[in-house]
């Protein structure tokens, strides 16, 4: 079981891209590994407690004060937790890759997306920037809790500063993105991603999306993956699961109706994909959320 409290969902009015910030409390001592990943970049801070991150290629011990940098296609799952003695509490700051690379966003230089293409990284406490990064993460948490005038601007400012400091600590990833991307190509890709998100309930095809963007299928797939850290189909699958989780939590639609709304024509296939991604069935996920809402 895991309790997620959405502290802030900040939609940048200038470009429609989002920042989502959660305070998460995994309520278990041990659970099986499952393939958790998401469509956003993430920076996590361990507010309290300790446990173990299981990754695709290893395990990382986590403890209070740790800061992690997690990309879109990096499978990570907390399997051990000090819940019974000292609850594990995480601050998860998630934001769309488009917040960096889109011409509609002036958040950060484009090459900063490379920071999130490495494996799941823990920021060393020995690095010069660690104290400042920790302070900024706690400042984001405070802004989320208090929500004073201008808090969204402050959160975005703190996040930009954190990412800039991280780039100093991981100089090996600060090379350019590669070939220079024409602004027109990035605008087309931005529009294509909006098209995907507006049509998750429809039977999408790679040709359809590539045609919408004006690219060939090969070039579209290559550019999409280089910018977002995952393939178009991986992105579509994750976004459909994310949308289904929102509908399970916030509507009375049946699991079958949600399955169709999220682009799954076959209920058994939806159940299988949901279990693989979330570690529980859609019905169990909804039941658990209802318990948390009432408590």
C-alpha positions, 0 to 999 in steps of 0.5 A, a space after each residue: 500500500 502507498 499513500 500519495 498526497 498530491 501537494 501541487 499540480 502546477 500547469 504552466 499557463 505559458 505552455 500547458 506543461 505540468 509540474 506535479 509534486 507528491 508527498 508519498 508514504 509507502 505503507 508496507 514493510 516489504 513488497 514484491 518488485 514490479 516495473 514502476 516507471 512514469 512519463 515524467 522526469 523526477 527528483 525525489 527527496 527522502 524526508 524520513 525513514 529508510 528502505 531499498 530501491 530495487 532497480 532494473 539492474 540492482 539495488 540502492 539503500 535509501 535513507 533520510 536526506 537522500 536525493 535521487 534523479 530518475 528519468 522516464 524509462 528508469 524502472 524503480 520500485 521501493 521493496 523494503 521500508 522501515 514503515 513499522 519503526 520510522 515511516 518512509 516519507 518521500 517528496 517526489 517532484 515530477 515534470 514533463 521532459 517538454 518543460 526542458 526541450 520545448 520551444 514553448 518553454 524557456 525553463 532550462 537549456 535543452 542539453 539538460 535533458 541528458 541529466 535524466 538519461 543516465 541510470 537512477 542516480 543518488 546525489 552524493 552527500 560529499 558533493 559541494 552542491 548537496 547542502 544547497 540541493 537539500 535546502 531547495 527541496 525542503 523549500 519546495 515542500 514548504 511552498 507546497 504546504 503554505 501556498 502563499 502568493 507566487 508559490 508556483 513561481 517559487 517552486 519553478 525557480 527552485 526546481 530550475 536551480 536544483 537542476 542547474 546544480 545537478 548538472 555541475 555534479 554530473 559533468 559527464 552528461 552536460 554535453 549537447 543534445 547532439 545535432 541541433 534541433 530546428 525550432 520548427 521540429 521541436 514545435 512539431 514534436 510538442 504538438 504531436 505529444 499534445 495530440 497523443 495525450 488528447 487521444 489516449 482513448 483512441 487506437 493510435 498508430 505510429 504512422 498516424 502520429 508521425 503523419 500528424 507531426 510531419 515526420 517519417 515514422 523512423 525520424 519521429 521515433 528517433 527524435 521522440 526517444 532522444 528528447 523524452 528518454 523512452 519510445 513513443 509506444 512506451 510513452 503511450 503505454 505509461 500515459 494510459 496507465 497514468 490516466 487509468 489511475 486518475 479515473 479509478 481514483 476520481 470517477 465511478 466509471 467501471 473498470 471495463 469503462 476505464 479500460 476502453 476510455 484509456 485505449 484498451 479494447 481488451 479488458 484482460 490486456 488492460 488488467 495485465 498491463 496495469 498489474 505489471 506497471 502498478 503492482 496490483 489490479 485496477 480493482 484493488 488499486 481503486 479499493 485501496 484508494 477508497 480506504 485512504 480517502 475515508 481514513 
